Amino acid sequence: MEPGILLAIYLLACFLVGLVGSRRAMGFFAAFFFSLLFTPIVVILILQLTRTSERRQRDRQRPSSPAS
């Protein structure tokens, strides 16, 4: 397989890990950077151990306003 295609797949996987990390306490950029540094698989496992971001927890706990 072409090295350019493999690099594109790897960067896409790192980006997707970053998106998952944006919902966690780690954040997008940290998850993306660590997935570049290590591997996306390792960072996904680490993200499973971290807590969700406090903002997302507040959004979940806030009762939704009734539709008018």
N, C-alpha and C positions, 0 to 999 in steps of 0.2 A: 504494500500500500504506500502511496506517496507520503513523504514526511509532512508536507503542507496540510494534507487532509487529516493526518493524525494530530497535528498541532491544533487544527481548527476544532476537532472533536474534543480534545483535551480542554481547550479554552471554553468551549460550550459547556462541558461538564462542570468546570470551575465556576462559570457564571450561574449555572443552575444551583450549585451548592451555595453560592452567594445569595441567591433569592431565598433559599430555605433559611439561611442564616439571618436574613433580614427580619424574620419573624421571631428570632431567638434573641437572647441577651447579647450574644456575640456581635450581631449586626452584619450587614451585607459585606462591607469592605474587609472586615477581619476574616470572615468566612472565605471570601474570595481569595484574599492574600494567602491564608494558610492552606487552602486547597491548591494554589499554585506552588507553594513551598513544599508541601508534602504530597498527598494525593487526594482527590475528591472523596474517595471511599473512606479514608481515615477521618477526614473532617466531617463527613456525614455521621459517622459513628460518634464523634465528639459532640456534634450538635444534638444527638439524641440524649446525651447526658446533661446538657445545659437546660436552663429554665427558659420559659417563654419571656418575651420582653414585658416589662411592667406596663407599658402602654397597651399592649394587646390584652393583658390580664384585666386592666381597667375597662377596656372596650367590651370584653366578654361579660363582666360583672354588671355593667351599666344596663339597666332595663331599657329596652327599646321603646321609643315613644310611640303611642298609638297613632295610626294613620288617620288623618282628618278627612 
